[in-house]
């Protein structure tokens, strides 16, 4: 049986909801992730990870939400946001601030908050008790910041996929930007969408809009698979505990 919400017939939905009232919300973007990764990398990673988690624990995976908040600067020629604005403190990774091709996702904080409220209200109405939201960094932070609000107003327990001891080692779920971690995850989940040859062959030429450990040296499908296995085991344990608490 599919775990994708959009593909379930009502009886399939009822069965999966009764077994595990968990909704997984991929917080995606259409955002520059270097020349080597697809523009939808955020949602593709979180949705791909959620598919594996739902197969292991139960629950239903929602469609990607591609609008999201981010830093923004208005200029005489328009607005720049997200990775358009180079804010890195690492000199070797700096690049000219510029509109990066394909980025099309920015939403104001208050609008994104309203979208989250609308989505979570509907999920509570449908019978879910737990919602896991993860993906684009600023979107995930906004989702996590509303934890008390979502519980108070909708009775929903919410969590993200961050919080592991190994996140800072690059072994969490989406803990850099198009660098070792995210490149490895996309390699593991959607290898046909990755083109490492699109990156500069000169190791001294840093890829535009990539933040973290050099994917040319450190990323691999095997690393992505290792991250997924580690984090799936961790998240499955957390979710099983939450499900057990709901039944007591």
Beta strands, then each sheet from edge to edge (+ up, - down):
strand 1: 22-27
strand 2: 60-61
strand 3: 72-75
strand 4: 78-81
strand 5: 130-135
strand 6: 157-159
sheet 1: 2+ 1+ 5+ 6+
sheet 2: 3+ 4-
end
